[in-house]
Amino acid sequence: MNVENGNTVSFHYVGTLDDGTEFDNSITRGEPLTSQIGQGQMIQGFESALLGMEVGEKKSVLINANDAYGEYNNDAVRSFPIDNFSEGFVPILGETVQGQNELGQTFSATIKESTEDTVTLDFNHPLAGKNLNFEIEVLTIED
């Protein structure tokens, strides 16, 4: 049986960047990922790579940034007054903060820089603009 849209697939994967840096690994977590194909639960390039694979098959895949988390968007970096943050907030470069916008929607962003008066947040996904390399192994396929 080959992976098709609508199948529920369980698989292991190791994700690395072009420089070899590992960003995710289901094997070291000790738990495979399970997903229904064609439901948009994974990045497009990853779902496409799974299509046609068989149980026990292993594959190496390069997913370009456009088919992963998109290109880096400079417009998604914005500065805010430090007063917008809770009292006693200490910005730490590289840390992730979570909040709510004026519509009540939650968001997360990475602290890119700070001054005494402002905090600059990067709303891009941490993997935006990066090609992703995966080693994939299909474990099970269910209709």
N, C-alpha and C positions, 0 to 999 in steps of 0.2 A: 504494500500500500504506500502510495506517495502522498505527501502533504498537499492538500487542496484547500481552497477557501471553504470555511465552515468547519474544518477539522479542529479539534482541540489537541494541541501538540505540547508535549513536555520535552524540554531540552536543557542542556548545559551550554554555557558560553563563557568565553573570556574576552573582554573588551580592552583594546589597547589603542593609544594614539599613534600617530606616525613615528614619533620619537621612541616608541616602545613602552611608554608609561602606561601601566595598567590602571584603568579607571573602574572596572567592575569585573567580578568573577563569581559565577554561581557555584563553582566547584568548591572554592575555599569557604563560601557561606554554607556549603553542605546541603543546598536545596536547589533543585532545578526550577526553572521558570516554566509555568504552564500558561498557555494563551490560546484563545480561539482565533484562528486566522481569518482575516478579512473584516475584523471588527474595529480596526484602527486602534487597538490597544498598545501597539508597539510602533516604533518609528517605521516609516514606509519602506525604507531600504532593507530593514531586518526582515519584515514580513515577506518581501519579495525574495529574499535569499532562502527562506525556509520552503517556499513553494517547490514541489517536485522532489524534495528530499525524502529518504526512506529511514526507517528505524535502524539505528546503528551507524548511519552515514555521518561522516565528519566533513566539514567544509570550512575553508578560510574565505572570508569576505571583506572587501573594502567598501565602505559606504561613504560616499562623498558628503560633505557638510550639507549640501542642498537637500539630500535625501535623509538626513539625520535630524539635526536641530536647527538647520538653516544657517545662513551667513550671519556673522557678527553685525549687529545694528548699532552704530554709534548714537543714534537717536534714542536708544533705550537706556542711555546713561544720563542721569539727571541729578542735580544738586537740590538739597532741601535744607531749610533752616534747622539747626540743632534743636530749636524749641518744638519742632514737630514730633520729637521723640520723647519717650517717657522721662520723667525727672531722674537724674542720676545715670542716664544712659552714657556709656563709654564706648565710642566706636572703635572697633578693632579691624584693621585692614584685612580683607580676605574672609571675614566672618559673614555668615548669612543672617539676614534679619527677615522677620515676617511681619506683615501688617495688613491693614485693610484700607482700600481706597474709599473715596467719598460715596461709592455705590454699595459699600459693604462687602465687596469681593476681596478675598484674601490673596496675597501675593508674597513672593519671596524675592529677595535681591541680595547681591553681594556688595559689601562696603568696599568701594574702590579707593576713596581718599576722604580725608576729613580735615577741617580747620577748626578753629575755636568757635566759628559761627555756623558752619555748614557741614553736611555729610553728603558725599556723592555716592549714589547707588547705581549699580549695574543690574538692570532687569533682564539681561540676556540669560538664556540657559547657560550653565557653566561649560557645556560642550559646544555651544554655538560657534560656528566658523571652523570647526575641527573635523577632519576626516576620522572615521571610526573604523578600526579593524577588529573583526570578530573571528574567533575559532568557535564553531557551532557543532554540537553533536545532538542529533535527534534521539530521544529515549523512547517516547511512545507517541502514537497517533490514534486518535479516536474520532469516529464519525460524529 
